[in-house]
């Protein structure tokens, strides 16, 4: 009886650790690049970060808009496409003495994808920084992961306490 209970405890602990990574694994959606982006054109560098499959500097053709960039970086199920932030820095010419200034703007890609947007996606310029925020689903998955871990510790404590008392 004691050996069976001990085996049951180890079996329970093993599967709790195994399933916490399998059940809550993040699936990523990868959309291939469009053919017009494959052509040889003048290229610019833009920086992308946030909830994307790939982050960092991307070399894209000139006259690429935000809608063409999103498939290149790959959105995830946690990407909040309704609030994509573009930061654009304006640098003075070499003769100017003014400091660089920045311009932040937000674009709703979700409306554009549903054909509800009134304006087309903005064209990217060299040095643009694009930030794709996390959506509410990301917050709920993190909260549920914390609650899952707490439940695991509490359940393990009571199982071990019951085992020791016998």
MODELLER restraints for C-alpha pairs under 7 A, 6 or more apart:
rsr = mdl.restraints
at = mdl.atoms
rsr.add(forms.Gaussian(group=physical.xy_distance, feature=features.Distance(at['CA:28:A'], at['CA:53:A']), mean=6.84, stdev=0.5))
rsr.add(forms.Gaussian(group=physical.xy_distance, feature=features.Distance(at['CA:28:A'], at['CA:76:A']), mean=4.87, stdev=0.5))
rsr.add(forms.Gaussian(group=physical.xy_distance, feature=features.Distance(at['CA:28:A'], at['CA:77:A']), mean=6.56, stdev=0.5))
rsr.add(forms.Gaussian(group=physical.xy_distance, feature=features.Distance(at['CA:29:A'], at['CA:74:A']), mean=6.49, stdev=0.5))
rsr.add(forms.Gaussian(group=physical.xy_distance, feature=features.Distance(at['CA:29:A'], at['CA:75:A']), mean=6.09, stdev=0.5))
rsr.add(forms.Gaussian(group=physical.xy_distance, feature=features.Distance(at['CA:29:A'], at['CA:76:A']), mean=5.55, stdev=0.5))
rsr.add(forms.Gaussian(group=physical.xy_distance, feature=features.Distance(at['CA:30:A'], at['CA:74:A']), mean=5.03, stdev=0.5))
rsr.add(forms.Gaussian(group=physical.xy_distance, feature=features.Distance(at['CA:30:A'], at['CA:75:A']), mean=6.84, stdev=0.5))
rsr.add(forms.Gaussian(group=physical.xy_distance, feature=features.Distance(at['CA:31:A'], at['CA:71:A']), mean=5.03, stdev=0.5))
rsr.add(forms.Gaussian(group=physical.xy_distance, feature=features.Distance(at['CA:31:A'], at['CA:74:A']), mean=6.14, stdev=0.5))
rsr.add(forms.Gaussian(group=physical.xy_distance, feature=features.Distance(at['CA:32:A'], at['CA:71:A']), mean=6.22, stdev=0.5))
rsr.add(forms.Gaussian(group=physical.xy_distance, feature=features.Distance(at['CA:32:A'], at['CA:72:A']), mean=6.75, stdev=0.5))
rsr.add(forms.Gaussian(group=physical.xy_distance, feature=features.Distance(at['CA:33:A'], at['CA:71:A']), mean=5.90, stdev=0.5))
rsr.add(forms.Gaussian(group=physical.xy_distance, feature=features.Distance(at['CA:33:A'], at['CA:72:A']), mean=5.45, stdev=0.5))
rsr.add(forms.Gaussian(group=physical.xy_distance, feature=features.Distance(at['CA:37:A'], at['CA:61:A']), mean=6.51, stdev=0.5))
rsr.add(forms.Gaussian(group=physical.xy_distance, feature=features.Distance(at['CA:41:A'], at['CA:61:A']), mean=5.56, stdev=0.5))
rsr.add(forms.Gaussian(group=physical.xy_distance, feature=features.Distance(at['CA:41:A'], at['CA:62:A']), mean=6.86, stdev=0.5))
rsr.add(forms.Gaussian(group=physical.xy_distance, feature=features.Distance(at['CA:42:A'], at['CA:61:A']), mean=5.62, stdev=0.5))
rsr.add(forms.Gaussian(group=physical.xy_distance, feature=features.Distance(at['CA:42:A'], at['CA:62:A']), mean=5.53, stdev=0.5))
rsr.add(forms.Gaussian(group=physical.xy_distance, feature=features.Distance(at['CA:43:A'], at['CA:59:A']), mean=6.12, stdev=0.5))
rsr.add(forms.Gaussian(group=physical.xy_distance, feature=features.Distance(at['CA:43:A'], at['CA:60:A']), mean=5.29, stdev=0.5))
rsr.add(forms.Gaussian(group=physical.xy_distance, feature=features.Distance(at['CA:43:A'], at['CA:61:A']), mean=4.12, stdev=0.5))
rsr.add(forms.Gaussian(group=physical.xy_distance, feature=features.Distance(at['CA:43:A'], at['CA:62:A']), mean=5.18, stdev=0.5))
rsr.add(forms.Gaussian(group=physical.xy_distance, feature=features.Distance(at['CA:44:A'], at['CA:59:A']), mean=5.55, stdev=0.5))
rsr.add(forms.Gaussian(group=physical.xy_distance, feature=features.Distance(at['CA:44:A'], at['CA:60:A']), mean=5.50, stdev=0.5))
rsr.add(forms.Gaussian(group=physical.xy_distance, feature=features.Distance(at['CA:44:A'], at['CA:61:A']), mean=6.05, stdev=0.5))
rsr.add(forms.Gaussian(group=physical.xy_distance, feature=features.Distance(at['CA:44:A'], at['CA:62:A']), mean=5.87, stdev=0.5))
rsr.add(forms.Gaussian(group=physical.xy_distance, feature=features.Distance(at['CA:44:A'], at['CA:126:A']), mean=5.09, stdev=0.5))
rsr.add(forms.Gaussian(group=physical.xy_distance, feature=features.Distance(at['CA:45:A'], at['CA:57:A']), mean=6.36, stdev=0.5))
rsr.add(forms.Gaussian(group=physical.xy_distance, feature=features.Distance(at['CA:45:A'], at['CA:58:A']), mean=5.55, stdev=0.5))
rsr.add(forms.Gaussian(group=physical.xy_distance, feature=features.Distance(at['CA:45:A'], at['CA:59:A']), mean=4.66, stdev=0.5))
rsr.add(forms.Gaussian(group=physical.xy_distance, feature=features.Distance(at['CA:45:A'], at['CA:60:A']), mean=6.42, stdev=0.5))
rsr.add(forms.Gaussian(group=physical.xy_distance, feature=features.Distance(at['CA:45:A'], at['CA:126:A']), mean=5.34, stdev=0.5))
rsr.add(forms.Gaussian(group=physical.xy_distance, feature=features.Distance(at['CA:45:A'], at['CA:127:A']), mean=5.78, stdev=0.5))
rsr.add(forms.Gaussian(group=physical.xy_distance, feature=features.Distance(at['CA:46:A'], at['CA:57:A']), mean=5.61, stdev=0.5))
rsr.add(forms.Gaussian(group=physical.xy_distance, feature=features.Distance(at['CA:46:A'], at['CA:58:A']), mean=5.37, stdev=0.5))
rsr.add(forms.Gaussian(group=physical.xy_distance, feature=features.Distance(at['CA:46:A'], at['CA:59:A']), mean=6.63, stdev=0.5))
rsr.add(forms.Gaussian(group=physical.xy_distance, feature=features.Distance(at['CA:46:A'], at['CA:126:A']), mean=6.02, stdev=0.5))
rsr.add(forms.Gaussian(group=physical.xy_distance, feature=features.Distance(at['CA:46:A'], at['CA:127:A']), mean=5.02, stdev=0.5))
rsr.add(forms.Gaussian(group=physical.xy_distance, feature=features.Distance(at['CA:46:A'], at['CA:128:A']), mean=4.98, stdev=0.5))
rsr.add(forms.Gaussian(group=physical.xy_distance, feature=features.Distance(at['CA:46:A'], at['CA:129:A']), mean=6.03, stdev=0.5))
rsr.add(forms.Gaussian(group=physical.xy_distance, feature=features.Distance(at['CA:47:A'], at['CA:56:A']), mean=5.38, stdev=0.5))
rsr.add(forms.Gaussian(group=physical.xy_distance, feature=features.Distance(at['CA:47:A'], at['CA:57:A']), mean=4.39, stdev=0.5))
rsr.add(forms.Gaussian(group=physical.xy_distance, feature=features.Distance(at['CA:47:A'], at['CA:58:A']), mean=6.13, stdev=0.5))
rsr.add(forms.Gaussian(group=physical.xy_distance, feature=features.Distance(at['CA:47:A'], at['CA:127:A']), mean=6.87, stdev=0.5))
rsr.add(forms.Gaussian(group=physical.xy_distance, feature=features.Distance(at['CA:47:A'], at['CA:128:A']), mean=6.25, stdev=0.5))
rsr.add(forms.Gaussian(group=physical.xy_distance, feature=features.Distance(at['CA:47:A'], at['CA:129:A']), mean=4.74, stdev=0.5))
rsr.add(forms.Gaussian(group=physical.xy_distance, feature=features.Distance(at['CA:47:A'], at['CA:130:A']), mean=6.12, stdev=0.5))
rsr.add(forms.Gaussian(group=physical.xy_distance, feature=features.Distance(at['CA:48:A'], at['CA:55:A']), mean=5.39, stdev=0.5))
rsr.add(forms.Gaussian(group=physical.xy_distance, feature=features.Distance(at['CA:48:A'], at['CA:56:A']), mean=5.36, stdev=0.5))
rsr.add(forms.Gaussian(group=physical.xy_distance, feature=features.Distance(at['CA:48:A'], at['CA:57:A']), mean=6.45, stdev=0.5))
rsr.add(forms.Gaussian(group=physical.xy_distance, feature=features.Distance(at['CA:48:A'], at['CA:129:A']), mean=5.92, stdev=0.5))
rsr.add(forms.Gaussian(group=physical.xy_distance, feature=features.Distance(at['CA:48:A'], at['CA:130:A']), mean=4.75, stdev=0.5))
rsr.add(forms.Gaussian(group=physical.xy_distance, feature=features.Distance(at['CA:48:A'], at['CA:131:A']), mean=6.03, stdev=0.5))
rsr.add(forms.Gaussian(group=physical.xy_distance, feature=features.Distance(at['CA:49:A'], at['CA:55:A']), mean=4.97, stdev=0.5))
rsr.add(forms.Gaussian(group=physical.xy_distance, feature=features.Distance(at['CA:49:A'], at['CA:56:A']), mean=6.29, stdev=0.5))
rsr.add(forms.Gaussian(group=physical.xy_distance, feature=features.Distance(at['CA:49:A'], at['CA:130:A']), mean=6.44, stdev=0.5))
rsr.add(forms.Gaussian(group=physical.xy_distance, feature=features.Distance(at['CA:49:A'], at['CA:131:A']), mean=5.19, stdev=0.5))
rsr.add(forms.Gaussian(group=physical.xy_distance, feature=features.Distance(at['CA:49:A'], at['CA:132:A']), mean=6.50, stdev=0.5))
rsr.add(forms.Gaussian(group=physical.xy_distance, feature=features.Distance(at['CA:50:A'], at['CA:131:A']), mean=5.40, stdev=0.5))
rsr.add(forms.Gaussian(group=physical.xy_distance, feature=features.Distance(at['CA:50:A'], at['CA:132:A']), mean=4.76, stdev=0.5))
rsr.add(forms.Gaussian(group=physical.xy_distance, feature=features.Distance(at['CA:50:A'], at['CA:133:A']), mean=5.72, stdev=0.5))
rsr.add(forms.Gaussian(group=physical.xy_distance, feature=features.Distance(at['CA:51:A'], at['CA:75:A']), mean=6.99, stdev=0.5))
rsr.add(forms.Gaussian(group=physical.xy_distance, feature=features.Distance(at['CA:51:A'], at['CA:76:A']), mean=6.48, stdev=0.5))
rsr.add(forms.Gaussian(group=physical.xy_distance, feature=features.Distance(at['CA:51:A'], at['CA:78:A']), mean=6.41, stdev=0.5))
rsr.add(forms.Gaussian(group=physical.xy_distance, feature=features.Distance(at['CA:51:A'], at['CA:79:A']), mean=5.26, stdev=0.5))
rsr.add(forms.Gaussian(group=physical.xy_distance, feature=features.Distance(at['CA:51:A'], at['CA:132:A']), mean=5.78, stdev=0.5))
rsr.add(forms.Gaussian(group=physical.xy_distance, feature=features.Distance(at['CA:51:A'], at['CA:133:A']), mean=6.21, stdev=0.5))
rsr.add(forms.Gaussian(group=physical.xy_distance, feature=features.Distance(at['CA:51:A'], at['CA:134:A']), mean=5.99, stdev=0.5))
rsr.add(forms.Gaussian(group=physical.xy_distance, feature=features.Distance(at['CA:52:A'], at['CA:73:A']), mean=6.11, stdev=0.5))
rsr.add(forms.Gaussian(group=physical.xy_distance, feature=features.Distance(at['CA:52:A'], at['CA:74:A']), mean=5.54, stdev=0.5))
rsr.add(forms.Gaussian(group=physical.xy_distance, feature=features.Distance(at['CA:52:A'], at['CA:75:A']), mean=4.86, stdev=0.5))
rsr.add(forms.Gaussian(group=physical.xy_distance, feature=features.Distance(at['CA:52:A'], at['CA:76:A']), mean=5.79, stdev=0.5))
rsr.add(forms.Gaussian(group=physical.xy_distance, feature=features.Distance(at['CA:52:A'], at['CA:79:A']), mean=6.85, stdev=0.5))
rsr.add(forms.Gaussian(group=physical.xy_distance, feature=features.Distance(at['CA:53:A'], at['CA:73:A']), mean=6.04, stdev=0.5))
rsr.add(forms.Gaussian(group=physical.xy_distance, feature=features.Distance(at['CA:53:A'], at['CA:74:A']), mean=4.94, stdev=0.5))
rsr.add(forms.Gaussian(group=physical.xy_distance, feature=features.Distance(at['CA:53:A'], at['CA:75:A']), mean=6.06, stdev=0.5))
rsr.add(forms.Gaussian(group=physical.xy_distance, feature=features.Distance(at['CA:53:A'], at['CA:76:A']), mean=6.45, stdev=0.5))
rsr.add(forms.Gaussian(group=physical.xy_distance, feature=features.Distance(at['CA:54:A'], at['CA:73:A']), mean=5.16, stdev=0.5))
rsr.add(forms.Gaussian(group=physical.xy_distance, feature=features.Distance(at['CA:54:A'], at['CA:74:A']), mean=6.55, stdev=0.5))
rsr.add(forms.Gaussian(group=physical.xy_distance, feature=features.Distance(at['CA:55:A'], at['CA:73:A']), mean=6.87, stdev=0.5))
rsr.add(forms.Gaussian(group=physical.xy_distance, feature=features.Distance(at['CA:63:A'], at['CA:123:A']), mean=5.94, stdev=0.5))
rsr.add(forms.Gaussian(group=physical.xy_distance, feature=features.Distance(at['CA:63:A'], at['CA:124:A']), mean=6.67, stdev=0.5))
rsr.add(forms.Gaussian(group=physical.xy_distance, feature=features.Distance(at['CA:64:A'], at['CA:123:A']), mean=5.77, stdev=0.5))
rsr.add(forms.Gaussian(group=physical.xy_distance, feature=features.Distance(at['CA:64:A'], at['CA:124:A']), mean=5.85, stdev=0.5))
rsr.add(forms.Gaussian(group=physical.xy_distance, feature=features.Distance(at['CA:65:A'], at['CA:121:A']), mean=5.93, stdev=0.5))
rsr.add(forms.Gaussian(group=physical.xy_distance, feature=features.Distance(at['CA:65:A'], at['CA:122:A']), mean=5.52, stdev=0.5))
rsr.add(forms.Gaussian(group=physical.xy_distance, feature=features.Distance(at['CA:65:A'], at['CA:123:A']), mean=4.08, stdev=0.5))
rsr.add(forms.Gaussian(group=physical.xy_distance, feature=features.Distance(at['CA:65:A'], at['CA:124:A']), mean=5.44, stdev=0.5))
rsr.add(forms.Gaussian(group=physical.xy_distance, feature=features.Distance(at['CA:66:A'], at['CA:121:A']), mean=5.58, stdev=0.5))
rsr.add(forms.Gaussian(group=physical.xy_distance, feature=features.Distance(at['CA:66:A'], at['CA:122:A']), mean=5.96, stdev=0.5))
rsr.add(forms.Gaussian(group=physical.xy_distance, feature=features.Distance(at['CA:66:A'], at['CA:123:A']), mean=6.42, stdev=0.5))
rsr.add(forms.Gaussian(group=physical.xy_distance, feature=features.Distance(at['CA:66:A'], at['CA:124:A']), mean=6.67, stdev=0.5))
rsr.add(forms.Gaussian(group=physical.xy_distance, feature=features.Distance(at['CA:67:A'], at['CA:121:A']), mean=6.20, stdev=0.5))
rsr.add(forms.Gaussian(group=physical.xy_distance, feature=features.Distance(at['CA:78:A'], at['CA:134:A']), mean=5.56, stdev=0.5))
rsr.add(forms.Gaussian(group=physical.xy_distance, feature=features.Distance(at['CA:78:A'], at['CA:135:A']), mean=5.40, stdev=0.5))
rsr.add(forms.Gaussian(group=physical.xy_distance, feature=features.Distance(at['CA:78:A'], at['CA:137:A']), mean=6.28, stdev=0.5))
rsr.add(forms.Gaussian(group=physical.xy_distance, feature=features.Distance(at['CA:78:A'], at['CA:138:A']), mean=5.45, stdev=0.5))
rsr.add(forms.Gaussian(group=physical.xy_distance, feature=features.Distance(at['CA:79:A'], at['CA:132:A']), mean=6.36, stdev=0.5))
rsr.add(forms.Gaussian(group=physical.xy_distance, feature=features.Distance(at['CA:79:A'], at['CA:133:A']), mean=6.14, stdev=0.5))
rsr.add(forms.Gaussian(group=physical.xy_distance, feature=features.Distance(at['CA:79:A'], at['CA:134:A']), mean=5.29, stdev=0.5))
rsr.add(forms.Gaussian(group=physical.xy_distance, feature=features.Distance(at['CA:79:A'], at['CA:135:A']), mean=5.86, stdev=0.5))
rsr.add(forms.Gaussian(group=physical.xy_distance, feature=features.Distance(at['CA:80:A'], at['CA:132:A']), mean=6.41, stdev=0.5))
rsr.add(forms.Gaussian(group=physical.xy_distance, feature=features.Distance(at['CA:80:A'], at['CA:133:A']), mean=5.33, stdev=0.5))
rsr.add(forms.Gaussian(group=physical.xy_distance, feature=features.Distance(at['CA:80:A'], at['CA:134:A']), mean=5.39, stdev=0.5))
rsr.add(forms.Gaussian(group=physical.xy_distance, feature=features.Distance(at['CA:80:A'], at['CA:135:A']), mean=4.72, stdev=0.5))
rsr.add(forms.Gaussian(group=physical.xy_distance, feature=features.Distance(at['CA:81:A'], at['CA:108:A']), mean=6.34, stdev=0.5))
rsr.add(forms.Gaussian(group=physical.xy_distance, feature=features.Distance(at['CA:81:A'], at['CA:109:A']), mean=5.22, stdev=0.5))
rsr.add(forms.Gaussian(group=physical.xy_distance, feature=features.Distance(at['CA:81:A'], at['CA:110:A']), mean=5.42, stdev=0.5))
rsr.add(forms.Gaussian(group=physical.xy_distance, feature=features.Distance(at['CA:81:A'], at['CA:132:A']), mean=6.89, stdev=0.5))
rsr.add(forms.Gaussian(group=physical.xy_distance, feature=features.Distance(at['CA:82:A'], at['CA:108:A']), mean=4.25, stdev=0.5))
rsr.add(forms.Gaussian(group=physical.xy_distance, feature=features.Distance(at['CA:82:A'], at['CA:109:A']), mean=5.48, stdev=0.5))
rsr.add(forms.Gaussian(group=physical.xy_distance, feature=features.Distance(at['CA:82:A'], at['CA:110:A']), mean=4.99, stdev=0.5))
rsr.add(forms.Gaussian(group=physical.xy_distance, feature=features.Distance(at['CA:83:A'], at['CA:106:A']), mean=5.83, stdev=0.5))
rsr.add(forms.Gaussian(group=physical.xy_distance, feature=features.Distance(at['CA:83:A'], at['CA:107:A']), mean=5.77, stdev=0.5))
rsr.add(forms.Gaussian(group=physical.xy_distance, feature=features.Distance(at['CA:83:A'], at['CA:108:A']), mean=5.27, stdev=0.5))
rsr.add(forms.Gaussian(group=physical.xy_distance, feature=features.Distance(at['CA:83:A'], at['CA:133:A']), mean=6.95, stdev=0.5))
rsr.add(forms.Gaussian(group=physical.xy_distance, feature=features.Distance(at['CA:84:A'], at['CA:106:A']), mean=5.39, stdev=0.5))
rsr.add(forms.Gaussian(group=physical.xy_distance, feature=features.Distance(at['CA:84:A'], at['CA:107:A']), mean=5.28, stdev=0.5))
rsr.add(forms.Gaussian(group=physical.xy_distance, feature=features.Distance(at['CA:84:A'], at['CA:108:A']), mean=6.43, stdev=0.5))
rsr.add(forms.Gaussian(group=physical.xy_distance, feature=features.Distance(at['CA:84:A'], at['CA:131:A']), mean=6.03, stdev=0.5))
rsr.add(forms.Gaussian(group=physical.xy_distance, feature=features.Distance(at['CA:84:A'], at['CA:132:A']), mean=5.04, stdev=0.5))
rsr.add(forms.Gaussian(group=physical.xy_distance, feature=features.Distance(at['CA:84:A'], at['CA:133:A']), mean=6.75, stdev=0.5))
rsr.add(forms.Gaussian(group=physical.xy_distance, feature=features.Distance(at['CA:85:A'], at['CA:104:A']), mean=6.80, stdev=0.5))
rsr.add(forms.Gaussian(group=physical.xy_distance, feature=features.Distance(at['CA:85:A'], at['CA:105:A']), mean=5.74, stdev=0.5))
rsr.add(forms.Gaussian(group=physical.xy_distance, feature=features.Distance(at['CA:85:A'], at['CA:106:A']), mean=4.47, stdev=0.5))
rsr.add(forms.Gaussian(group=physical.xy_distance, feature=features.Distance(at['CA:85:A'], at['CA:107:A']), mean=6.59, stdev=0.5))
rsr.add(forms.Gaussian(group=physical.xy_distance, feature=features.Distance(at['CA:85:A'], at['CA:130:A']), mean=5.72, stdev=0.5))
rsr.add(forms.Gaussian(group=physical.xy_distance, feature=features.Distance(at['CA:85:A'], at['CA:131:A']), mean=5.09, stdev=0.5))
rsr.add(forms.Gaussian(group=physical.xy_distance, feature=features.Distance(at['CA:85:A'], at['CA:132:A']), mean=6.52, stdev=0.5))
rsr.add(forms.Gaussian(group=physical.xy_distance, feature=features.Distance(at['CA:86:A'], at['CA:104:A']), mean=5.68, stdev=0.5))
rsr.add(forms.Gaussian(group=physical.xy_distance, feature=features.Distance(at['CA:86:A'], at['CA:105:A']), mean=5.34, stdev=0.5))
rsr.add(forms.Gaussian(group=physical.xy_distance, feature=features.Distance(at['CA:86:A'], at['CA:106:A']), mean=6.16, stdev=0.5))
rsr.add(forms.Gaussian(group=physical.xy_distance, feature=features.Distance(at['CA:86:A'], at['CA:128:A']), mean=6.72, stdev=0.5))
rsr.add(forms.Gaussian(group=physical.xy_distance, feature=features.Distance(at['CA:86:A'], at['CA:129:A']), mean=5.71, stdev=0.5))
rsr.add(forms.Gaussian(group=physical.xy_distance, feature=features.Distance(at['CA:86:A'], at['CA:130:A']), mean=4.64, stdev=0.5))
rsr.add(forms.Gaussian(group=physical.xy_distance, feature=features.Distance(at['CA:86:A'], at['CA:131:A']), mean=6.49, stdev=0.5))
rsr.add(forms.Gaussian(group=physical.xy_distance, feature=features.Distance(at['CA:87:A'], at['CA:102:A']), mean=6.65, stdev=0.5))
rsr.add(forms.Gaussian(group=physical.xy_distance, feature=features.Distance(at['CA:87:A'], at['CA:103:A']), mean=5.66, stdev=0.5))
rsr.add(forms.Gaussian(group=physical.xy_distance, feature=features.Distance(at['CA:87:A'], at['CA:104:A']), mean=4.44, stdev=0.5))
rsr.add(forms.Gaussian(group=physical.xy_distance, feature=features.Distance(at['CA:87:A'], at['CA:105:A']), mean=6.54, stdev=0.5))
rsr.add(forms.Gaussian(group=physical.xy_distance, feature=features.Distance(at['CA:87:A'], at['CA:128:A']), mean=5.88, stdev=0.5))
rsr.add(forms.Gaussian(group=physical.xy_distance, feature=features.Distance(at['CA:87:A'], at['CA:129:A']), mean=5.06, stdev=0.5))
rsr.add(forms.Gaussian(group=physical.xy_distance, feature=features.Distance(at['CA:87:A'], at['CA:130:A']), mean=6.42, stdev=0.5))
rsr.add(forms.Gaussian(group=physical.xy_distance, feature=features.Distance(at['CA:88:A'], at['CA:102:A']), mean=5.55, stdev=0.5))
rsr.add(forms.Gaussian(group=physical.xy_distance, feature=features.Distance(at['CA:88:A'], at['CA:103:A']), mean=5.16, stdev=0.5))
rsr.add(forms.Gaussian(group=physical.xy_distance, feature=features.Distance(at['CA:88:A'], at['CA:104:A']), mean=6.39, stdev=0.5))
rsr.add(forms.Gaussian(group=physical.xy_distance, feature=features.Distance(at['CA:88:A'], at['CA:128:A']), mean=4.99, stdev=0.5))
rsr.add(forms.Gaussian(group=physical.xy_distance, feature=features.Distance(at['CA:88:A'], at['CA:129:A']), mean=6.56, stdev=0.5))
rsr.add(forms.Gaussian(group=physical.xy_distance, feature=features.Distance(at['CA:89:A'], at['CA:100:A']), mean=6.71, stdev=0.5))
rsr.add(forms.Gaussian(group=physical.xy_distance, feature=features.Distance(at['CA:89:A'], at['CA:101:A']), mean=5.69, stdev=0.5))
rsr.add(forms.Gaussian(group=physical.xy_distance, feature=features.Distance(at['CA:89:A'], at['CA:102:A']), mean=4.29, stdev=0.5))
rsr.add(forms.Gaussian(group=physical.xy_distance, feature=features.Distance(at['CA:89:A'], at['CA:103:A']), mean=6.32, stdev=0.5))
rsr.add(forms.Gaussian(group=physical.xy_distance, feature=features.Distance(at['CA:90:A'], at['CA:100:A']), mean=5.66, stdev=0.5))
rsr.add(forms.Gaussian(group=physical.xy_distance, feature=features.Distance(at['CA:90:A'], at['CA:101:A']), mean=5.30, stdev=0.5))
rsr.add(forms.Gaussian(group=physical.xy_distance, feature=features.Distance(at['CA:90:A'], at['CA:102:A']), mean=6.04, stdev=0.5))
rsr.add(forms.Gaussian(group=physical.xy_distance, feature=features.Distance(at['CA:91:A'], at['CA:100:A']), mean=4.62, stdev=0.5))
rsr.add(forms.Gaussian(group=physical.xy_distance, feature=features.Distance(at['CA:91:A'], at['CA:101:A']), mean=6.72, stdev=0.5))
rsr.add(forms.Gaussian(group=physical.xy_distance, feature=features.Distance(at['CA:92:A'], at['CA:98:A']), mean=6.36, stdev=0.5))
rsr.add(forms.Gaussian(group=physical.xy_distance, feature=features.Distance(at['CA:92:A'], at['CA:99:A']), mean=6.91, stdev=0.5))
rsr.add(forms.Gaussian(group=physical.xy_distance, feature=features.Distance(at['CA:92:A'], at['CA:100:A']), mean=6.26, stdev=0.5))
rsr.add(forms.Gaussian(group=physical.xy_distance, feature=features.Distance(at['CA:111:A'], at['CA:117:A']), mean=5.03, stdev=0.5))
